[in-house]
């Protein structure tokens, strides 16, 4: 039997807010709930109505966040729209070594810092189908004030301009299509020759001899 020993893939997903990245990630986790793990970031931003502490984020005060920076707790961190966000180092290597894919849902600066530490990470940018669509989606979320929506739109516009820094871009005009494109990217990545640590040829010496002598096996198409 020919098997390949694999490390998990580190998948960095970014998108402007309102591009539907949350839905895509939950579909990816539904499709493979054992082989994938979504890292939970730490943030100093305030809790929104749809947040679940410990699941969407670990919420801390700004002082607590700064103390964690000093402790070298983060793989990467950034200050985004006045709040701190960071990816804890814990678990990432452990999961990857176990063959589990790790998903980081982070913004552009974090994505480029992760690529410096893990050049083999794959970065995917989820793009809204149009700016009009983005505005619609931002307005549909009634958690933010008009001022916040305008700020998020401006930020989204900036981020879209930097899309070429990513390995892949997926336009989310249809959720099923977008999810299957991301699945295809992950599948292709797992077949890249550079990623394959070792090919395990699970065969014994005497079996090789038997195979070489077996006319029927050799003549088989
Ligand atoms: P939100 O406040 O809407 O949940 O997140 C704002 C932005 O911060 C999003 O673009 C999100 O992807 C990003 N973000 C969340 N966690 C992290 C993190 O740990 N590191 C970085 N660099 N960005 C993060």
Boltz pocket constraint, residues with backbone or C-beta under 6 A from the ligand:
constraints:
  - pocket:
      binder: B
      contacts: [[A, 13], [A, 14], [A, 15], [A, 17], [A, 41], [A, 42], [A, 45], [A, 76], [A, 77], [A, 78], [A, 80], [A, 85], [A, 86], [A, 87], [A, 88], [A, 105], [A, 106], [A, 107], [A, 108], [A, 109], [A, 110], [A, 111]]
      max_distance: 6.0
